[in-house]
Amino acid sequence: MGIKDTPMFRKWARKAFDEIDMDKTGRVDYKEVCIGILKIYDSLNAKFPAHVIAPKRVEMLDMCRKYDKDGNGTIEFEEFLEMSKVLVGSRKNFTESLVWKYFSVLTLKVVICPLAAAYLIKYLRSIEAPMAERLPVAPLASILEMGIKFMAAKTD
């Protein structure tokens, strides 16, 4: 039994659903779901030292259509609950989950880029490159991170 199958998760999903159900009809339209997903990303991006890009509008609308089981153009709570479980992930689709996205970006920012920057500086010093002694690791790690994000955006 994972966290998605607990009463606590259902309660969390209900609270989130009620927050985005602006007209209090017990169902949310696709626009309200998209706003809710953006709120999740904004909230997490504000709290963590990493920034994950929210899905594109088309991707969110596709997800809404996928989980709108009755095809009525709105998401009822049970459909929303299933959609929420995907955001948390499972063993089968963990790499598509929000948890994995944050873990990946955080690992890149906190581990991979600083290590790569330190190694690059060490290499530059070993070949006695000009200015290698004055290069700080943190800004170089940020530059490497920006480069990786730029390349990743180009492949999307």
C-alpha positions in Angstrom: 0.0 0.0 0.0 1.6 3.2 -1.2 0.9 6.7 -0.1 -1.6 7.1 -2.9 -3.9 4.5 -1.4 -4.1 6.1 2.1 -7.0 8.1 3.5 -4.5 11.0 4.0 -3.8 11.1 0.2 -7.6 11.1 -0.5 -8.1 13.9 2.0 -5.2 15.9 0.3 -6.7 15.3 -3.1 -10.2 16.3 -1.9 -8.8 19.6 -0.5 -6.9 20.3 -3.7 -10.1 19.5 -5.7 -12.2 21.8 -3.6 -9.7 24.6 -4.0 -9.8 24.5 -7.8 -13.6 23.9 -8.0 -14.2 27.7 -8.3 -17.9 27.5 -9.0 -18.4 24.7 -6.3 -20.3 22.3 -8.7 -18.4 19.2 -7.6 -16.7 19.0 -11.0 -13.9 21.0 -12.5 -13.5 22.0 -16.1 -10.2 21.5 -17.9 -9.2 25.1 -17.3 -9.6 24.7 -13.6 -7.5 21.6 -13.6 -4.7 23.4 -15.6 -4.8 26.2 -13.0 -4.5 23.7 -10.2 -1.5 22.0 -11.8 0.2 25.3 -12.3 -0.5 26.2 -8.7 1.2 22.9 -7.6 4.3 23.7 -9.7 4.4 27.3 -8.5 4.1 26.2 -4.9 6.9 23.6 -5.2 9.1 25.8 -7.2 8.9 28.5 -4.4 9.8 25.9 -1.7 12.6 24.0 -3.3 16.0 25.1 -4.5 15.2 23.8 -7.9 12.9 24.9 -10.7 10.8 22.4 -12.6 9.0 23.6 -15.7 5.3 22.9 -15.6 3.8 20.9 -18.4 2.6 22.7 -21.5 -1.1 23.6 -21.8 -1.6 21.0 -24.5 0.0 18.3 -22.3 -2.3 19.3 -19.4 -5.4 19.2 -21.7 -4.4 15.8 -23.0 -4.1 14.6 -19.4 -7.6 15.9 -18.7 -9.0 14.1 -21.7 -7.3 10.9 -20.7 -8.8 11.0 -17.2 -12.2 12.3 -18.1 -13.6 8.8 -18.2 -17.2 9.8 -19.0 -16.1 12.3 -21.7 -18.3 15.1 -20.4 -15.6 17.8 -20.6 -15.3 18.0 -16.8 -13.3 16.1 -14.1 -15.3 14.7 -11.2 -13.5 14.0 -7.9 -12.8 10.3 -8.6 -11.3 11.2 -11.9 -9.2 13.9 -10.3 -8.1 11.4 -7.6 -6.7 9.1 -10.4 -5.0 12.0 -12.1 -3.4 13.0 -8.8 -2.0 9.5 -8.3 -0.2 9.9 -11.6 1.4 13.1 -10.4 2.8 11.2 -7.4 3.8 8.3 -9.5 4.0 4.5 -9.1 6.7 1.9 -9.8 5.3 1.5 -13.3 5.3 5.2 -14.2 7.6 6.8 -11.6 9.8 8.6 -14.2 6.7 10.5 -15.3 5.9 11.7 -11.8 6.3 15.1 -10.3 8.5 13.5 -7.6 10.9 12.2 -10.2 11.0 15.5 -12.1 12.0 17.4 -8.9 14.5 14.7 -7.9 16.1 14.9 -11.3 16.4 18.7 -11.3 17.6 18.8 -7.7 20.2 16.2 -8.4 21.4 18.1 -11.5 21.5 21.4 -9.5 23.0 20.2 -6.2 25.2 17.2 -7.3 26.0 16.9 -11.0 26.7 20.5 -11.9 28.9 21.4 -8.9 30.9 18.2 -9.3 31.3 18.9 -13.0 32.4 22.5 -12.3 34.9 21.3 -9.6 36.3 18.7 -12.0 36.6 21.3 -14.8 38.4 23.8 -12.6 40.7 21.0 -11.4 41.5 20.1 -15.0 42.1 23.7 -16.0 44.5 24.2 -13.1 46.3 21.0 -14.0 47.0 22.4 -17.5 47.8 25.8 -16.0 45.1 27.6 -18.0 45.0 31.3 -17.6 42.6 32.5 -14.8 41.9 28.9 -13.6 43.0 29.9 -10.1 40.3 32.6 -9.9 37.4 30.6 -11.2 34.8 30.0 -8.4 32.9 26.7 -8.5 29.4 28.0 -7.8 29.0 30.3 -10.8 30.6 27.8 -13.1 28.1 25.2 -11.8 25.2 27.6 -12.6 26.5 28.2 -16.1 26.7 24.4 -16.7 23.2 24.0 -15.3 21.9 26.7 -17.7 23.6 25.0 -20.6 22.1 21.6 -19.8 18.6 23.1 -19.4 19.0 25.0 -22.7 20.0 21.8 -24.5 17.1 19.9 -22.9 14.7 22.6 -24.0 16.0 22.3 -27.6 15.3 18.6 -27.7 11.6 19.0 -26.6 
